[in-house]
Amino acid sequence: MHVFKTIEETHRYINKARGLNQTIGFVPTMGALHEGHLELMRRAKKENDLLVVSIFVNPIQFNNPTDLKKYPRVLFKDLELLKPIGCNAVFAPSVNEMYPEPVKKTFDFGSLERVMEGAFRPGHFNGVAIVVQKLFEIIAPHKAYFGEKDFQQLAIIKSLVELENIPVEIVPCDIVREKDGLAMSSRNVRLSNEERAIAPQIYKTLKEVKTKADEMDPVSIQQWGLEQLQGVNEFDVEYFQIADNQTLQPIESWPADNGVRAFVALNLGQVRLIDNIRII
């Protein structure tokens, strides 16, 4: 497994692979790898000749400096996890390598970025788009794999690829959960034992919301779900939203085509957790 720190040496490796007509599957990460990441990588490895992974904690997508400071950085442990997967190359650059000059580029993703995560984390998706576009330029993958836990991010990246005409196939992958239903996240390790025991209530509520689609309208379900989550004293709920599966805009009646998801973001202690579930 090759580990590259610079764009130049990564380019040399990628250009050689491309010259041999090898297909490249890419999984971008911020490290602190868990089974959810590894599932993406197994799929990418299976569907391509080469698996390339990036590990980079992207500072420009954090609107909370404390969150950036506390984000776990465990590169050595991550590299050990990647070896059994059969990862071919890891790109693990420094901040200066990625951003030698101040970043000024801005994107406009319209209504996609003005709801939910975009509303509560100003500038977040612009930072995501900047780093993903740069990684796509460096890695030049044929396919890139993203988990549906960050569903709005996935929609933003699909929009980015379309806006910038980037020649890559975006592959959505199912949410990977712990046995008790908690969506796997690098942030979960920051939960105390007490908080970790409470966290599965998020998915429990989402599953209950899903069962109510036949008997309640979206507005009523949204209010019910919000009340359930707010009823857990330890949860500080930012939003609970029933939204169109493609536009991500709030809905008041059940649509006939796109499908619908329920989205949630909340703080549990010092940890911000997000999750979602498809309702119809």
QUINORRA-V720822 format. One record per residue. N is the residue number from 0. RES is the residue in one small letter. SS is DSSP state (2 for helix, 1 for strand, 0 for the rest). PSI is psi in whole degrees, -180 to 180 (NA if undefined). NEAR is the number of other ideal C-beta (glycine too) atoms within 8 Angstrom. Layout:
BEGIN
n:N res:RES ss:SS psi:PSI near:NEAR
n:N res:RES ss:SS psi:PSI near:NEAR
END
This chain:
BEGIN
n:0 res:m ss:0 psi:124 near:9
n:1 res:h ss:1 psi:140 near:7
n:2 res:v ss:1 psi:117 near:8
n:3 res:f ss:1 psi:139 near:12
n:4 res:k ss:0 psi:-19 near:8
n:5 res:t ss:0 psi:155 near:8
n:6 res:i ss:2 psi:-39 near:8
n:7 res:e ss:2 psi:-48 near:6
n:8 res:e ss:2 psi:-30 near:9
n:9 res:t ss:2 psi:-42 near:13
n:10 res:h ss:2 psi:-43 near:9
n:11 res:r ss:2 psi:-43 near:8
n:12 res:y ss:2 psi:-46 near:11
n:13 res:i ss:2 psi:-43 near:13
n:14 res:n ss:2 psi:-37 near:8
n:15 res:k ss:2 psi:-44 near:8
n:16 res:a ss:2 psi:-44 near:11
n:17 res:r ss:2 psi:-39 near:10
n:18 res:g ss:2 psi:-25 near:6
n:19 res:l ss:0 psi:9 near:6
n:20 res:n ss:0 psi:32 near:5
n:21 res:q ss:0 psi:137 near:8
n:22 res:t ss:0 psi:145 near:9
n:23 res:i ss:1 psi:121 near:16
n:24 res:g ss:1 psi:132 near:17
n:25 res:f ss:1 psi:134 near:17
n:26 res:v ss:1 psi:106 near:14
n:27 res:p ss:1 psi:136 near:11
n:28 res:t ss:1 psi:168 near:10
n:29 res:m ss:0 psi:21 near:9
n:30 res:g ss:0 psi:-162 near:13
n:31 res:a ss:0 psi:53 near:11
n:32 res:l ss:0 psi:146 near:12
n:33 res:h ss:0 psi:-178 near:10
n:34 res:e ss:2 psi:-30 near:7
n:35 res:g ss:2 psi:-46 near:13
n:36 res:h ss:2 psi:-45 near:11
n:37 res:l ss:2 psi:-33 near:11
n:38 res:e ss:2 psi:-41 near:10
n:39 res:l ss:2 psi:-43 near:13
n:40 res:m ss:2 psi:-39 near:15
n:41 res:r ss:2 psi:-42 near:9
n:42 res:r ss:2 psi:-44 near:12
n:43 res:a ss:2 psi:-40 near:15
n:44 res:k ss:2 psi:-40 near:12
n:45 res:k ss:2 psi:-34 near:6
n:46 res:e ss:2 psi:-1 near:8
n:47 res:n ss:0 psi:165 near:12
n:48 res:d ss:0 psi:-39 near:6
n:49 res:l ss:1 psi:144 near:11
n:50 res:l ss:1 psi:122 near:15
n:51 res:v ss:1 psi:133 near:16
n:52 res:v ss:1 psi:138 near:14
n:53 res:s ss:1 psi:143 near:14
n:54 res:i ss:1 psi:107 near:12
n:55 res:f ss:0 psi:117 near:14
n:56 res:v ss:0 psi:105 near:8
n:57 res:n ss:0 psi:107 near:11
n:58 res:p ss:2 psi:-27 near:8
n:59 res:i ss:2 psi:-1 near:11
n:60 res:q ss:2 psi:3 near:10
n:61 res:f ss:0 psi:118 near:12
n:62 res:n ss:0 psi:-7 near:6
n:63 res:n ss:0 psi:108 near:7
n:64 res:p ss:2 psi:-33 near:6
n:65 res:t ss:2 psi:-40 near:6
n:66 res:d ss:2 psi:-42 near:9
n:67 res:l ss:2 psi:-45 near:10
n:68 res:k ss:2 psi:-37 near:6
n:69 res:k ss:2 psi:-8 near:8
n:70 res:y ss:0 psi:130 near:12
n:71 res:p ss:0 psi:135 near:9
n:72 res:r ss:0 psi:107 near:7
n:73 res:v ss:0 psi:61 near:8
n:74 res:l ss:2 psi:-45 near:9
n:75 res:f ss:2 psi:-45 near:6
n:76 res:k ss:2 psi:-41 near:8
n:77 res:d ss:2 psi:-44 near:12
n:78 res:l ss:2 psi:-36 near:11
n:79 res:e ss:2 psi:-36 near:7
n:80 res:l ss:2 psi:-30 near:10
n:81 res:l ss:2 psi:-28 near:13
n:82 res:k ss:2 psi:-49 near:8
n:83 res:p ss:0 psi:-21 near:5
n:84 res:i ss:0 psi:-23 near:11
n:85 res:g ss:0 psi:28 near:6
n:86 res:c ss:0 psi:134 near:13
n:87 res:n ss:0 psi:-37 near:8
n:88 res:a ss:1 psi:144 near:14
n:89 res:v ss:1 psi:131 near:14
n:90 res:f ss:1 psi:112 near:14
n:91 res:a ss:0 psi:77 near:10
n:92 res:p ss:0 psi:166 near:12
n:93 res:s ss:0 psi:168 near:6
n:94 res:v ss:2 psi:-41 near:7
n:95 res:n ss:2 psi:-33 near:6
n:96 res:e ss:2 psi:-40 near:9
n:97 res:m ss:2 psi:-37 near:10
n:98 res:y ss:0 psi:73 near:8
n:99 res:p ss:0 psi:-21 near:4
n:100 res:e ss:0 psi:157 near:4
n:101 res:p ss:0 psi:141 near:4
n:102 res:v ss:0 psi:124 near:7
n:103 res:k ss:0 psi:-10 near:4
n:104 res:k ss:0 psi:142 near:6
n:105 res:t ss:0 psi:147 near:5
n:106 res:f ss:0 psi:158 near:10
n:107 res:d ss:0 psi:106 near:5
n:108 res:f ss:0 psi:15 near:12
n:109 res:g ss:2 psi:-142 near:6
n:110 res:s ss:2 psi:-21 near:8
n:111 res:l ss:2 psi:-34 near:13
n:112 res:e ss:2 psi:8 near:11
n:113 res:r ss:0 psi:3 near:7
n:114 res:v ss:0 psi:164 near:14
n:115 res:m ss:0 psi:-116 near:12
n:116 res:e ss:2 psi:-40 near:12
n:117 res:g ss:2 psi:-37 near:14
n:118 res:a ss:2 psi:-36 near:9
n:119 res:f ss:2 psi:-16 near:8
n:120 res:r ss:0 psi:73 near:10
n:121 res:p ss:0 psi:133 near:6
n:122 res:g ss:0 psi:-11 near:9
n:123 res:h ss:2 psi:-51 near:12
n:124 res:f ss:2 psi:-27 near:16
n:125 res:n ss:2 psi:-42 near:12
n:126 res:g ss:2 psi:-39 near:13
n:127 res:v ss:2 psi:-48 near:13
n:128 res:a ss:2 psi:-41 near:13
n:129 res:i ss:2 psi:-48 near:12
n:130 res:v ss:2 psi:-38 near:14
n:131 res:v ss:2 psi:-43 near:11
n:132 res:q ss:2 psi:-42 near:11
n:133 res:k ss:2 psi:-41 near:9
n:134 res:l ss:2 psi:-39 near:13
n:135 res:f ss:2 psi:-38 near:13
n:136 res:e ss:2 psi:-36 near:7
n:137 res:i ss:2 psi:-45 near:11
n:138 res:i ss:2 psi:-28 near:13
n:139 res:a ss:0 psi:54 near:8
n:140 res:p ss:0 psi:156 near:11
n:141 res:h ss:0 psi:-38 near:8
n:142 res:k ss:1 psi:143 near:15
n:143 res:a ss:1 psi:138 near:14
n:144 res:y ss:1 psi:129 near:13
n:145 res:f ss:1 psi:141 near:14
n:146 res:g ss:1 psi:150 near:14
n:147 res:e ss:2 psi:-3 near:11
n:148 res:k ss:2 psi:-43 near:12
n:149 res:d ss:2 psi:65 near:9
n:150 res:f ss:2 psi:-40 near:11
n:151 res:q ss:2 psi:-38 near:14
n:152 res:q ss:2 psi:-42 near:11
n:153 res:l ss:2 psi:-43 near:13
n:154 res:a ss:2 psi:-39 near:11
n:155 res:i ss:2 psi:-42 near:14
n:156 res:i ss:2 psi:-39 near:14
n:157 res:k ss:2 psi:-42 near:9
n:158 res:s ss:2 psi:-40 near:10
n:159 res:l ss:2 psi:-47 near:14
n:160 res:v ss:2 psi:-39 near:11
n:161 res:e ss:2 psi:-45 near:7
n:162 res:l ss:2 psi:-42 near:8
n:163 res:e ss:2 psi:2 near:7
n:164 res:n ss:0 psi:51 near:6
n:165 res:i ss:0 psi:127 near:8
n:166 res:p ss:0 psi:72 near:3
n:167 res:v ss:0 psi:145 near:11
n:168 res:e ss:1 psi:124 near:6
n:169 res:i ss:1 psi:125 near:11
n:170 res:v ss:1 psi:108 near:11
n:171 res:p ss:1 psi:143 near:7
n:172 res:c ss:1 psi:144 near:10
n:173 res:d ss:0 psi:152 near:5
n:174 res:i ss:0 psi:135 near:11
n:175 res:v ss:0 psi:129 near:9
n:176 res:r ss:1 psi:155 near:9
n:177 res:e ss:0 psi:169 near:9
n:178 res:k ss:0 psi:-29 near:4
n:179 res:d ss:0 psi:7 near:6
n:180 res:g ss:0 psi:-15 near:11
n:181 res:l ss:0 psi:129 near:12
n:182 res:a ss:1 psi:132 near:15
n:183 res:m ss:0 psi:137 near:12
n:184 res:s ss:0 psi:147 near:9
n:185 res:s ss:2 psi:-24 near:11
n:186 res:r ss:2 psi:-17 near:10
n:187 res:n ss:2 psi:-29 near:14
n:188 res:v ss:2 psi:-17 near:7
n:189 res:r ss:2 psi:-6 near:8
n:190 res:l ss:0 psi:139 near:12
n:191 res:s ss:0 psi:168 near:6
n:192 res:n ss:2 psi:-40 near:6
n:193 res:e ss:2 psi:-44 near:6
n:194 res:e ss:2 psi:-39 near:12
n:195 res:r ss:2 psi:-33 near:10
n:196 res:a ss:2 psi:-27 near:7
n:197 res:i ss:2 psi:-32 near:11
n:198 res:a ss:2 psi:-36 near:12
n:199 res:p ss:0 psi:-13 near:11
n:200 res:q ss:2 psi:-23 near:10
n:201 res:i ss:2 psi:-54 near:16
n:202 res:y ss:2 psi:-35 near:14
n:203 res:k ss:2 psi:-44 near:9
n:204 res:t ss:2 psi:-42 near:12
n:205 res:l ss:2 psi:-42 near:14
n:206 res:k ss:2 psi:-39 near:10
n:207 res:e ss:2 psi:-38 near:10
n:208 res:v ss:2 psi:-43 near:14
n:209 res:k ss:2 psi:-35 near:11
n:210 res:t ss:2 psi:-13 near:7
n:211 res:k ss:0 psi:2 near:10
n:212 res:a ss:0 psi:-27 near:12
n:213 res:d ss:0 psi:-18 near:4
n:214 res:e ss:0 psi:-11 near:4
n:215 res:m ss:0 psi:152 near:8
n:216 res:d ss:0 psi:164 near:8
n:217 res:p ss:2 psi:-39 near:13
n:218 res:v ss:2 psi:-42 near:8
n:219 res:s ss:2 psi:-41 near:8
n:220 res:i ss:2 psi:-41 near:15
n:221 res:q ss:2 psi:-44 near:13
n:222 res:q ss:2 psi:-41 near:8
n:223 res:w ss:2 psi:-48 near:11
n:224 res:g ss:2 psi:-42 near:16
n:225 res:l ss:2 psi:-43 near:10
n:226 res:e ss:2 psi:-39 near:8
n:227 res:q ss:2 psi:-45 near:10
n:228 res:l ss:2 psi:-41 near:15
n:229 res:q ss:2 psi:-19 near:8
n:230 res:g ss:0 psi:-12 near:6
n:231 res:v ss:0 psi:111 near:9
n:232 res:n ss:0 psi:-33 near:4
n:233 res:e ss:0 psi:-14 near:7
n:234 res:f ss:1 psi:130 near:13
n:235 res:d ss:1 psi:95 near:6
n:236 res:v ss:1 psi:127 near:11
n:237 res:e ss:1 psi:-49 near:8
n:238 res:y ss:1 psi:153 near:10
n:239 res:f ss:1 psi:115 near:10
n:240 res:q ss:1 psi:132 near:11
n:241 res:i ss:1 psi:121 near:14
n:242 res:a ss:1 psi:157 near:15
n:243 res:d ss:1 psi:136 near:11
n:244 res:n ss:0 psi:-24 near:9
n:245 res:q ss:0 psi:-47 near:7
n:246 res:t ss:0 psi:-21 near:8
n:247 res:l ss:0 psi:16 near:14
n:248 res:q ss:0 psi:149 near:8
n:249 res:p ss:1 psi:148 near:9
n:250 res:i ss:0 psi:155 near:11
n:251 res:e ss:0 psi:-14 near:6
n:252 res:s ss:0 psi:160 near:6
n:253 res:w ss:0 psi:124 near:9
n:254 res:p ss:0 psi:165 near:9
n:255 res:a ss:0 psi:-12 near:3
n:256 res:d ss:0 psi:-61 near:4
n:257 res:n ss:0 psi:-26 near:8
n:258 res:g ss:0 psi:170 near:11
n:259 res:v ss:1 psi:145 near:16
n:260 res:r ss:1 psi:156 near:12
n:261 res:a ss:1 psi:132 near:17
n:262 res:f ss:1 psi:143 near:16
n:263 res:v ss:1 psi:144 near:16
n:264 res:a ss:1 psi:134 near:12
n:265 res:l ss:1 psi:163 near:12
n:266 res:n ss:1 psi:133 near:10
n:267 res:l ss:1 psi:105 near:12
n:268 res:g ss:0 psi:-126 near:8
n:269 res:q ss:0 psi:11 near:5
n:270 res:v ss:1 psi:129 near:11
n:271 res:r ss:1 psi:126 near:9
n:272 res:l ss:1 psi:143 near:14
n:273 res:i ss:1 psi:156 near:11
n:274 res:d ss:1 psi:168 near:12
n:275 res:n ss:1 psi:164 near:13
n:276 res:i ss:1 psi:143 near:11
n:277 res:r ss:1 psi:129 near:9
n:278 res:i ss:0 psi:-51 near:12
n:279 res:i ss:0 psi:NA near:6
END
